[in-house]
Amino acid sequence: MDKKKIKEKLEQERDVLLEQMKDMGKLNAETNEWEATPEELDSPESDENDKADRFEDFEARSSMMRTLEPRLNNILKALKGLNRESFGKCEVCKKDIENARLEANPAAQTCKNHLEN
């Protein structure tokens, strides 16, 4: 396992996720959680359709944040634990995670056998 290569992949994905999340929301300093923010308006809302469109956009942003934030947290956890002896070991059975799995998902926490756990 090439930890330098894994670190580079994790850092690259972290940076991409942070950019996407910054475009859709902000990090709440009090809770340390990401929150979606409504899209900025260029002009005052003129009718109910505009309000409905803005609400739908906000809901889509919120949904995407609920998907991206756990992924970001897994990446940050992997980066933090990269130099530990337990890195690359399945959290369930403690055996080595398959190299192909780590290459595809450097933040993987389980082997293929325990993928659903």
PyMOL commands that set and color helices and strands:
alter all, ss='L'
color gray80, all
select helices_A, chain A and resi 3-24+48-81+99-104+112-114
alter helices_A, ss='H'
color red, helices_A
select strands_A, chain A and resi 25-28+33-36
alter strands_A, ss='S'
color yellow, strands_A
deselect
rebuild
show_as cartoon
